[in-house]
């Protein structure tokens, strides 16, 4: 396996694309070249990680939404919806990885998958903000949610490990979609920490406003993640899929 360094501008030319005018020099990235057998193994591992992510987020989403509705917690419901978006991201990535069986340049499939994941981030931010502002304006008081806290703690423990495993595969596959999915998983861990603060303060001290404020933070983080994913450069080896 070799790891030649490529400039982003060179990568865009190789893929038939063009850099943005006036953008100036871009930082170098490392493109990892894999033999066909190694690439197949990396794709298989990416699929397994994606299946784990899909299964966890289905369970997480159902528990969070049910607990959020029961407690009247907008941050818990928003967290559950984020899990639903992660499910959609996992399905998008599954489609992207399925395209590996095709020959030719993968950059078109990868870009489509990446943009769809970015749109999912923005959709989450919009929903959570609308609900959080409504709860703050109406002084809605969510109930305590012990199941929500337990779920958030479990997510904080598990999600960073899964995100690291996904992120390690992105350069090898040359897939920005895999990188975007890893960002989504990292965001899940971060949202869990925010959720622990918001739901925890409400559960322990009755600070009702902590829940919608936590939801506003969740929405802001989701919007920023969507912006970064949308503007991300393609990875060099995508064209070699």
Backbone as CSV, one residue per row, in Angstrom:
resi,resn,N_x,N_y,N_z,CA_x,CA_y,CA_z,C_x,C_y,C_z
1,UNK,0.851,-1.183,0.000,0.000,0.000,0.000,0.887,1.232,0.000
2,UNK,0.621,2.174,-0.824,1.378,3.415,-0.841,0.475,4.569,-0.493
3,UNK,1.073,5.690,-0.118,0.272,6.833,0.306,0.826,8.110,-0.288
4,UNK,0.685,8.317,-1.596,1.175,9.528,-2.218,0.355,10.727,-1.786
5,UNK,1.000,11.870,-1.680,0.312,13.099,-1.296,-0.151,13.826,-2.546
6,UNK,-1.426,14.240,-2.550,-1.992,14.950,-3.682,-2.510,16.296,-3.229
7,UNK,-2.302,17.316,-4.044,-2.914,18.606,-3.787,-4.362,18.552,-4.227
8,UNK,-5.261,19.298,-3.536,-6.678,19.291,-3.879,-6.909,19.700,-5.336
9,UNK,-6.110,20.704,-5.814,-6.306,21.146,-7.195,-6.035,20.022,-8.170
10,UNK,-4.991,19.240,-7.899,-4.679,18.101,-8.762,-5.797,17.086,-8.712
11,UNK,-6.375,16.896,-7.524,-7.442,15.920,-7.384,-8.630,16.312,-8.240
12,UNK,-8.990,17.616,-8.239,-10.140,18.050,-9.008,-9.898,17.859,-10.511
13,UNK,-8.654,18.124,-10.955,-8.364,17.930,-12.371,-8.487,16.463,-12.738
14,UNK,-7.977,15.603,-11.861,-8.036,14.163,-12.133,-9.466,13.681,-12.233
15,UNK,-10.385,14.327,-11.510,-11.777,13.905,-11.512,-12.580,14.619,-12.568
16,UNK,-11.974,15.478,-13.304,-12.707,16.202,-14.330,-13.399,17.426,-13.786
17,UNK,-13.028,17.878,-12.548,-13.661,19.043,-11.952,-12.712,20.209,-11.963
18,UNK,-13.123,21.325,-11.344,-12.319,22.528,-11.323,-12.370,23.124,-9.933
19,UNK,-11.244,23.704,-9.484,-11.231,24.398,-8.213,-11.958,25.710,-8.331
20,UNK,-12.336,26.322,-7.215,-13.036,27.581,-7.215,-12.058,28.692,-7.539
21,UNK,-12.527,29.646,-8.374,-11.680,30.752,-8.766,-11.347,31.594,-7.550
22,UNK,-10.089,32.003,-7.453,-9.691,32.882,-6.377,-9.627,32.227,-5.015
23,UNK,-9.736,30.907,-4.981,-9.749,30.239,-3.688,-8.347,30.107,-3.099
24,UNK,-7.305,30.314,-3.955,-5.948,30.240,-3.468,-5.492,28.807,-3.298
25,UNK,-4.268,28.633,-2.833,-3.750,27.264,-2.648,-4.512,26.537,-1.570
26,UNK,-4.691,25.251,-1.754,-5.424,24.426,-0.801,-4.461,23.457,-0.133
27,UNK,-4.763,23.054,1.090,-3.851,22.156,1.806,-3.767,20.792,1.148
28,UNK,-2.623,20.149,1.326,-2.432,18.825,0.754,-3.210,17.793,1.540
29,UNK,-3.656,16.755,0.851,-4.329,15.640,1.514,-3.603,14.355,1.179
30,UNK,-3.783,13.357,1.970,-3.141,12.074,1.728,-4.145,11.127,1.091
31,UNK,-3.819,10.620,-0.073,-4.684,9.663,-0.760,-4.069,8.282,-0.633
32,UNK,-4.764,7.378,-0.046,-4.242,6.039,0.201,-4.662,5.117,-0.937
33,UNK,-3.703,4.598,-1.656,-3.987,3.706,-2.778,-4.075,2.260,-2.283
34,UNK,-5.166,1.605,-2.576,-5.361,0.229,-2.143,-5.370,-0.717,-3.336
35,UNK,-4.821,-1.902,-3.120,-4.958,-2.957,-4.117,-6.422,-3.385,-4.148
36,UNK,-6.879,-3.989,-5.270,-8.292,-4.385,-5.374,-8.789,-5.208,-4.198
37,UNK,-8.010,-6.174,-3.743,-8.437,-6.996,-2.615,-8.535,-6.211,-1.326
38,UNK,-7.578,-5.288,-1.126,-7.603,-4.460,0.071,-8.806,-3.522,0.054
39,UNK,-9.105,-2.983,-1.112,-10.251,-2.085,-1.216,-11.548,-2.842,-0.930
40,UNK,-11.654,-4.061,-1.423,-12.848,-4.868,-1.165,-13.013,-5.120,0.331
41,UNK,-11.896,-5.371,1.021,-11.952,-5.595,2.466,-12.371,-4.324,3.196
42,UNK,-11.857,-3.175,2.735,-12.225,-1.902,3.353,-13.701,-1.596,3.143
43,UNK,-14.201,-1.884,1.957,-15.622,-1.674,1.670,-16.473,-2.575,2.560
44,UNK,-16.045,-3.840,2.718,-16.792,-4.779,3.562,-16.824,-4.297,5.010
45,UNK,-15.706,-3.771,5.494,-15.673,-3.249,6.867,-16.579,-2.030,6.991
46,UNK,-16.545,-1.158,5.990,-17.410,0.022,6.006,-18.881,-0.381,6.045
47,UNK,-19.215,-1.429,5.311,-20.600,-1.917,5.316,-20.992,-2.451,6.693
48,UNK,-20.076,-3.180,7.348,-20.375,-3.720,8.679,-20.580,-2.596,9.692
49,UNK,-19.702,-1.605,9.658,-19.853,-0.466,10.562,-21.154,0.273,10.289
50,UNK,-21.509,0.368,9.026,-22.744,1.046,8.663,-23.962,0.284,9.189
51,UNK,-23.895,-1.040,9.155,-24.999,-1.853,9.679,-25.141,-1.685,11.193
52,UNK,-23.997,-1.614,11.899,-24.033,-1.378,13.347,-24.665,-0.026,13.635
53,UNK,-24.232,0.987,12.881,-24.766,2.336,13.052,-26.262,2.372,12.780
54,UNK,-26.684,1.686,11.746,-28.101,1.656,11.382,-28.930,1.026,12.498
55,UNK,-28.482,-0.135,13.001,-29.228,-0.815,14.052,-29.314,0.000,15.329
56,UNK,-28.181,0.576,15.743,-28.173,1.374,16.974,-29.106,2.574,16.858
57,UNK,-29.055,3.258,15.730,-29.828,4.485,15.598,-31.328,4.236,15.463
58,UNK,-31.702,3.090,14.941,-33.129,2.740,14.929,-33.639,2.625,16.368
59,UNK,-32.889,1.881,17.198,-33.279,1.711,18.609,-33.225,3.054,19.334
60,UNK,-32.132,3.782,19.143,-31.940,5.063,19.802,-33.049,6.053,19.441
61,UNK,-33.395,6.104,18.162,-34.416,7.041,17.715,-35.776,6.748,18.320
62,UNK,-36.157,5.476,18.336,-37.465,5.090,18.887,-37.532,5.418,20.372
63,UNK,-36.482,5.041,21.118,-36.474,5.287,22.565,-36.501,6.780,22.859
64,UNK,-35.696,7.559,22.133,-35.609,8.996,22.392,-36.924,9.704,22.082
65,UNK,-37.549,9.370,20.967,-38.805,10.032,20.601,-39.915,9.670,21.587
66,UNK,-40.012,8.387,21.939,-41.045,7.960,22.898,-40.824,8.635,24.250
67,UNK,-39.567,8.641,24.729,-39.263,9.278,26.013,-39.479,10.783,25.934
68,UNK,-39.138,11.380,24.791,-39.306,12.824,24.626,-40.767,13.237,24.618
69,UNK,-41.603,12.456,23.938,-43.039,12.750,23.910,-43.633,12.599,25.312
70,UNK,-43.225,11.542,26.012,-43.736,11.299,27.358,-43.351,12.424,28.311
71,UNK,-42.129,12.964,28.146,-41.645,14.011,29.047,-41.937,15.413,28.526
72,UNK,-42.375,15.526,27.264,-42.556,16.844,26.667,-41.242,17.557,26.441
73,UNK,-40.186,16.784,26.138,-38.826,17.316,25.995,-38.472,17.510,24.524
74,UNK,-38.321,18.786,24.114,-37.988,19.058,22.717,-36.570,18.599,22.383
75,UNK,-35.652,18.663,23.371,-34.284,18.232,23.082,-34.214,16.719,22.887
76,UNK,-34.988,15.970,23.664,-35.028,14.522,23.488,-35.661,14.150,22.152
77,UNK,-36.758,14.827,21.807,-37.405,14.556,20.515,-36.447,14.909,19.377
78,UNK,-35.766,16.063,19.515,-34.785,16.452,18.499,-33.658,15.444,18.383
79,UNK,-33.226,14.903,19.513,-32.189,13.878,19.511,-32.686,12.625,18.797
80,UNK,-33.950,12.271,19.046,-34.530,11.115,18.371,-34.634,11.316,16.875
81,UNK,-35.002,12.558,16.479,-35.084,12.859,15.044,-33.692,12.817,14.419
82,UNK,-32.682,13.287,15.166,-31.307,13.169,14.665,-30.947,11.713,14.424
83,UNK,-31.408,10.827,15.321,-31.156,9.395,15.108,-31.832,8.927,13.827
84,UNK,-33.054,9.454,13.569,-33.736,9.122,12.321,-32.962,9.598,11.109
85,UNK,-32.380,10.810,11.222,-31.561,11.338,10.127,-30.302,10.494,9.967
86,UNK,-29.736,10.027,11.077,-28.583,9.134,10.981,-28.956,7.821,10.297
87,UNK,-30.186,7.361,10.518,-30.656,6.170,9.811,-30.694,6.448,8.315
88,UNK,-31.229,7.625,7.946,-31.282,7.978,6.522,-29.873,8.114,5.954
89,UNK,-28.945,8.683,6.752,-27.561,8.802,6.300,-26.937,7.428,6.103
90,UNK,-27.250,6.498,7.007,-26.728,5.132,6.883,-27.272,4.460,5.623
91,UNK,-28.540,4.705,5.318,-29.130,4.131,4.105,-28.512,4.754,2.855
92,UNK,-28.271,6.074,2.914,-27.611,6.751,1.787,-26.212,6.175,1.585
93,UNK,-25.488,5.990,2.693,-24.142,5.438,2.593,-24.174,4.001,2.098
94,UNK,-25.178,3.234,2.521,-25.306,1.860,2.027,-25.471,1.860,0.514
95,UNK,-26.260,2.807,0.004,-26.415,2.939,-1.456,-25.092,3.289,-2.106
96,UNK,-24.356,4.229,-1.483,-23.061,4.641,-2.028,-22.094,3.451,-2.079
97,UNK,-22.033,2.679,-0.994,-21.114,1.538,-0.954,-21.544,0.451,-1.931
98,UNK,-22.845,0.360,-2.171,-23.346,-0.625,-3.128,-22.852,-0.322,-4.533
99,UNK,-22.605,0.977,-4.811,-22.134,1.361,-6.138,-20.713,0.876,-6.414
100,UNK,-20.021,0.403,-5.368,-18.661,-0.106,-5.555,-18.615,-1.274,-6.537
101,UNK,-19.718,-1.964,-6.707,-19.729,-3.089,-7.637,-19.657,-2.605,-9.092
102,UNK,-19.945,-1.315,-9.296,-19.891,-0.755,-10.649,-18.467,-0.347,-10.982
103,UNK,-18.174,-0.268,-12.251,-16.849,0.175,-12.675,-16.894,1.663,-12.988
104,UNK,-15.711,2.294,-13.063,-15.652,3.690,-13.445,-15.539,4.615,-12.241
105,UNK,-15.577,5.914,-12.516,-15.385,6.931,-11.490,-16.547,6.958,-10.512
106,UNK,-16.228,6.973,-9.215,-17.250,6.955,-8.175,-17.619,8.352,-7.694
107,UNK,-16.978,9.395,-8.228,-17.131,10.723,-7.641,-18.569,11.227,-7.704
108,UNK,-19.304,10.901,-8.765,-20.694,11.353,-8.882,-21.581,10.766,-7.803
109,UNK,-21.467,9.456,-7.577,-22.247,8.800,-6.530,-21.875,9.358,-5.154
110,UNK,-20.578,9.545,-4.937,-20.112,10.001,-3.642,-20.599,11.420,-3.359
111,UNK,-20.546,12.293,-4.355,-20.996,13.667,-4.175,-22.487,13.709,-3.884
112,UNK,-23.275,12.910,-4.588,-24.723,12.876,-4.344,-25.025,12.431,-2.914
113,UNK,-24.360,11.366,-2.469,-24.578,10.860,-1.118,-24.181,11.897,-0.076
114,UNK,-23.053,12.571,-0.296,-22.573,13.575,0.643,-23.557,14.735,0.756
115,UNK,-24.063,15.212,-0.384,-24.998,16.340,-0.366,-26.309,15.963,0.316
116,UNK,-26.778,14.755,0.118,-28.011,14.311,0.770,-27.843,14.275,2.291
117,UNK,-26.687,13.832,2.753,-26.417,13.821,4.186,-26.384,15.248,4.734
118,UNK,-25.790,16.181,3.969,-25.747,17.582,4.396,-27.149,18.159,4.532
119,UNK,-28.019,17.866,3.574,-29.403,18.353,3.630,-30.114,17.808,4.868
120,UNK,-29.828,16.567,5.228,-30.440,15.965,6.417,-30.038,16.729,7.682
121,UNK,-28.776,17.162,7.771,-28.330,17.968,8.902,-29.148,19.256,9.012
122,UNK,-29.312,19.947,7.885,-30.022,21.231,7.876,-31.490,21.040,8.258
123,UNK,-32.091,19.964,7.781,-33.488,19.679,8.126,-33.651,19.496,9.628
124,UNK,-32.715,18.805,10.251,-32.753,18.615,11.700,-32.677,19.955,12.417
125,UNK,-31.745,20.813,11.996,-31.580,22.115,12.644,-32.867,22.925,12.581
126,UNK,-33.506,22.947,11.410,-34.742,23.702,11.254,-35.844,23.221,12.180
127,UNK,-36.034,21.926,12.252,-37.099,21.372,13.095,-36.860,21.687,14.568
128,UNK,-35.633,21.434,15.025,-35.330,21.598,16.443,-35.446,23.062,16.861
129,UNK,-34.976,23.975,16.016,-35.053,25.402,16.352,-36.492,25.881,16.490
130,UNK,-37.335,25.478,15.561,-38.738,25.897,15.611,-39.393,25.417,16.904
131,UNK,-39.195,24.173,17.253,-39.791,23.631,18.471,-39.196,24.262,19.731
132,UNK,-37.878,24.479,19.737,-37.225,25.036,20.918,-37.684,26.469,21.178
133,UNK,-37.764,27.281,20.138,-38.230,28.664,20.293,-39.666,28.676,20.783
134,UNK,-40.494,27.782,20.247,-41.884,27.692,20.686,-41.991,27.332,22.162
135,UNK,-41.150,26.408,22.613,-41.183,26.007,24.021,-40.687,27.118,24.943
136,UNK,-39.658,27.846,24.499,-39.170,28.962,25.304,-40.216,30.068,25.395
137,UNK,-40.849,30.372,24.264,-41.871,31.427,24.252,-43.081,31.035,25.097
138,UNK,-43.469,29.767,25.033,-44.624,29.299,25.781,-44.295,28.833,27.189
139,UNK,-43.001,28.896,27.563,-42.534,28.450,28.878,-43.005,27.018,29.177
140,UNK,-42.886,26.161,28.150,-43.265,24.755,28.318,-42.309,24.083,29.295
141,UNK,-42.846,23.314,30.192,-42.036,22.681,31.234,-42.005,21.162,31.033
142,UNK,-40.922,20.644,30.477,-40.833,19.191,30.276,-40.702,18.453,31.598
143,UNK,-41.145,17.220,31.605,-41.003,16.377,32.795,-39.594,15.780,32.845
144,UNK,-39.235,15.247,33.995,-37.948,14.562,34.122,-37.945,13.313,33.248
145,UNK,-36.784,12.955,32.717,-36.694,11.787,31.844,-35.440,10.988,32.162
146,UNK,-35.573,10.013,33.045,-34.451,9.126,33.362,-34.065,8.261,32.156
147,UNK,-35.050,7.705,31.387,-34.667,6.935,30.196,-33.866,7.772,29.191
148,UNK,-34.233,9.043,29.063,-33.489,9.918,28.163,-32.054,10.097,28.600
149,UNK,-31.833,10.243,29.904,-30.475,10.392,30.420,-29.657,9.126,30.195
150,UNK,-30.250,7.981,30.465,-29.541,6.702,30.277,-29.153,6.524,28.814
151,UNK,-30.075,6.846,27.911,-29.807,6.737,26.480,-28.665,7.651,26.062
152,UNK,-28.673,8.887,26.570,-27.632,9.842,26.204,-26.267,9.392,26.705
153,UNK,-26.204,8.861,27.914,-24.932,8.375,28.469,-24.393,7.208,27.633
154,UNK,-25.272,6.286,27.248,-24.844,5.159,26.415,-24.301,5.643,25.077
155,UNK,-24.953,6.655,24.509,-24.521,7.197,23.220,-23.166,7.880,23.331
156,UNK,-22.937,8.609,24.430,-21.652,9.277,24.639,-20.516,8.257,24.714
157,UNK,-20.798,7.088,25.266,-19.772,6.053,25.403,-19.501,5.336,24.079
158,UNK,-20.569,5.013,23.332,-20.432,4.163,22.144,-20.096,4.930,20.863
159,UNK,-20.723,6.093,20.661,-20.619,6.768,19.368,-19.214,7.241,18.990
160,UNK,-18.409,7.776,19.930,-17.058,8.195,19.523,-16.230,7.061,18.943
161,UNK,-16.358,5.851,19.503,-15.599,4.708,18.983,-16.036,4.356,17.565
162,UNK,-17.344,4.375,17.346,-17.857,4.060,16.020,-17.428,5.120,15.010
163,UNK,-17.454,6.389,15.423,-17.048,7.477,14.530,-15.578,7.349,14.133
164,UNK,-14.714,7.004,15.103,-13.287,6.853,14.792,-13.061,5.722,13.794
165,UNK,-13.782,4.631,13.969,-13.621,3.497,13.054,-14.047,3.874,11.644
166,UNK,-15.144,4.622,11.521,-15.609,5.070,10.204,-14.611,6.036,9.578
167,UNK,-14.145,6.991,10.379,-13.253,8.026,9.859,-11.953,7.432,9.334
168,UNK,-11.490,6.367,9.966,-10.244,5.736,9.534,-10.369,5.129,8.138
169,UNK,-11.585,4.767,7.738,-11.783,4.135,6.433,-11.957,5.151,5.300
170,UNK,-12.333,6.385,5.619,-12.658,7.363,4.581,-11.499,7.632,3.619
171,UNK,-10.262,7.897,4.097,-9.171,8.137,3.149,-8.864,6.923,2.283
172,UNK,-8.951,5.725,2.873,-8.653,4.510,2.114,-9.643,4.305,0.983
173,UNK,-10.908,4.608,1.244,-11.937,4.457,0.213,-12.034,5.691,-0.668
174,UNK,-11.392,6.787,-0.245,-11.510,8.032,-0.990,-12.937,8.514,-1.020
175,UNK,-13.671,8.306,0.068,-15.102,8.598,0.074,-15.439,9.708,1.045
176,UNK,-15.847,10.862,0.508,-16.307,11.944,1.360,-17.621,11.576,2.030
177,UNK,-18.398,10.691,1.392,-19.654,10.241,1.995,-19.386,9.468,3.289
178,UNK,-18.353,8.620,3.290,-17.981,7.898,4.512,-17.518,8.884,5.576
179,UNK,-16.745,9.895,5.156,-16.296,10.920,6.091,-17.480,11.697,6.662
180,UNK,-18.452,12.034,5.806,-19.635,12.762,6.260,-20.443,11.926,7.246
181,UNK,-20.546,10.628,6.983,-21.272,9.753,7.897,-20.554,9.661,9.238
182,UNK,-19.220,9.671,9.209,-18.452,9.676,10.456,-18.710,10.961,11.234
183,UNK,-18.823,12.087,10.515,-19.145,13.354,11.170,-20.521,13.290,11.811
184,UNK,-21.462,12.653,11.129,-22.800,12.504,11.685,-22.757,11.701,12.983
185,UNK,-21.949,10.658,13.006,-21.818,9.836,14.208,-21.146,10.623,15.332
186,UNK,-20.120,11.422,14.990,-19.474,12.267,15.988,-20.452,13.289,16.546
187,UNK,-21.290,13.848,15.656,-22.295,14.808,16.096,-23.261,14.153,17.073
188,UNK,-23.591,12.895,16.836,-24.492,12.166,17.736,-23.914,12.128,19.148
189,UNK,-22.605,11.876,19.263,-21.964,11.856,20.582,-22.002,13.236,21.223
190,UNK,-21.748,14.277,20.418,-21.768,15.642,20.935,-23.173,16.042,21.369
191,UNK,-24.158,15.677,20.569,-25.545,15.972,20.923,-25.940,15.245,22.204
192,UNK,-25.406,14.055,22.387,-25.694,13.300,23.602,-25.192,14.051,24.829
193,UNK,-23.990,14.634,24.718,-23.433,15.399,25.838,-24.297,16.622,26.130
194,UNK,-24.731,17.311,25.066,-25.609,18.468,25.247,-26.925,18.035,25.878
195,UNK,-27.431,16.898,25.409,-28.694,16.369,25.938,-28.566,16.034,27.423
196,UNK,-27.435,15.466,27.821,-27.216,15.141,29.236,-27.302,16.404,30.090
197,UNK,-26.694,17.491,29.599,-26.731,18.751,30.342,-28.160,19.281,30.443
198,UNK,-28.856,19.367,29.293,-30.203,19.930,29.289,-31.209,19.111,30.074
199,UNK,-31.282,17.820,29.753,-32.238,16.944,30.445,-31.823,16.753,31.902
200,UNK,-30.517,16.693,32.155,-30.031,16.507,33.520,-30.383,17.684,34.414
201,UNK,-30.190,18.904,33.917,-30.521,20.079,34.717,-32.019,20.139,35.015
202,UNK,-32.813,19.757,34.018,-34.261,19.759,34.240,-34.669,18.657,35.223
203,UNK,-34.064,17.469,35.051,-34.413,16.334,35.916,-33.977,16.567,37.360
204,UNK,-32.768,17.112,37.558,-32.220,17.263,38.902,-32.693,18.527,39.608
205,UNK,-32.815,19.624,38.835,-33.093,20.914,39.471,-34.394,21.569,38.999
206,UNK,-35.084,20.944,38.060,-36.322,21.530,37.569,-36.128,22.766,36.722
207,UNK,-34.948,22.927,36.117,-34.687,24.090,35.268,-35.289,23.824,33.889
208,UNK,-36.549,24.164,33.697,-37.290,23.842,32.477,-36.646,24.412,31.230
209,UNK,-36.038,25.603,31.362,-35.481,26.284,30.200,-34.223,25.588,29.658
210,UNK,-33.584,24.748,30.478,-32.350,24.080,30.044,-32.611,23.146,28.865
211,UNK,-33.827,22.552,28.850,-34.140,21.608,27.771,-34.235,22.290,26.406
212,UNK,-35.055,23.358,26.243,-35.093,24.012,24.932,-33.790,24.715,24.563
213,UNK,-33.060,25.220,25.558,-31.756,25.823,25.263,-30.802,24.760,24.717
214,UNK,-30.824,23.569,25.315,-30.006,22.465,24.797,-30.419,22.131,23.365
215,UNK,-31.733,22.203,23.088,-32.212,21.930,21.733,-31.688,22.965,20.741
216,UNK,-31.629,24.243,21.168,-31.080,25.287,20.294,-29.615,25.010,19.968
217,UNK,-28.869,24.545,20.965,-27.463,24.193,20.731,-27.361,23.022,19.762
218,UNK,-28.229,22.031,19.948,-28.250,20.876,19.049,-28.504,21.331,17.614
219,UNK,-29.472,22.241,17.440,-29.767,22.744,16.095,-28.591,23.482,15.485
220,UNK,-27.907,24.300,16.304,-26.743,25.028,15.795,-25.619,24.106,15.366
221,UNK,-25.363,23.076,16.157,-24.321,22.111,15.807,-24.678,21.349,14.531
222,UNK,-25.956,21.013,14.390,-26.391,20.296,13.194,-26.246,21.168,11.945
223,UNK,-26.599,22.452,12.069,-26.488,23.356,10.921,-25.033,23.526,10.489
224,UNK,-24.141,23.699,11.464,-22.725,23.849,11.135,-22.173,22.575,10.499
225,UNK,-22.591,21.421,11.008,-22.149,20.156,10.411,-22.636,20.044,8.969
226,UNK,-23.885,20.443,8.727,-24.411,20.404,7.361,-23.633,21.307,6.432
227,UNK,-23.271,22.503,6.909,-22.496,23.436,6.086,-21.140,22.847,5.721
228,UNK,-20.480,22.251,6.720,-19.154,21.690,6.464,-19.216,20.505,5.492
229,UNK,-20.215,19.653,5.673,-20.348,18.495,4.789,-20.650,18.947,3.361
230,UNK,-21.526,19.940,3.196,-21.904,20.414,1.859,-20.705,20.983,1.114
231,UNK,-19.826,21.689,1.839,-18.702,22.372,1.210,-17.445,21.519,1.151
232,UNK,-17.511,20.298,1.646,-16.307,19.457,1.703,-15.815,19.109,0.302
233,UNK,-14.501,19.112,0.151,-13.884,18.700,-1.117,-13.986,17.191,-1.277
234,UNK,-14.025,16.742,-2.526,-13.986,15.303,-2.794,-12.625,14.750,-2.388
235,UNK,-12.597,13.494,-2.002,-11.338,12.843,-1.689,-10.795,12.180,-2.953
236,UNK,-9.480,12.200,-3.095,-8.852,11.836,-4.373,-9.228,10.460,-4.875
237,UNK,-9.208,9.455,-4.006,-9.375,8.084,-4.466,-10.807,7.732,-4.836
238,UNK,-11.754,8.670,-4.598,-13.131,8.426,-5.034,-13.163,8.073,-6.521
239,UNK,-12.302,8.733,-7.291,-12.297,8.512,-8.736,-11.690,7.166,-9.117
240,UNK,-11.109,6.516,-8.169,-10.436,5.253,-8.483,-11.262,4.065,-8.018
241,UNK,-12.552,4.346,-7.600,-13.353,3.279,-7.007,-13.586,2.174,-7.972
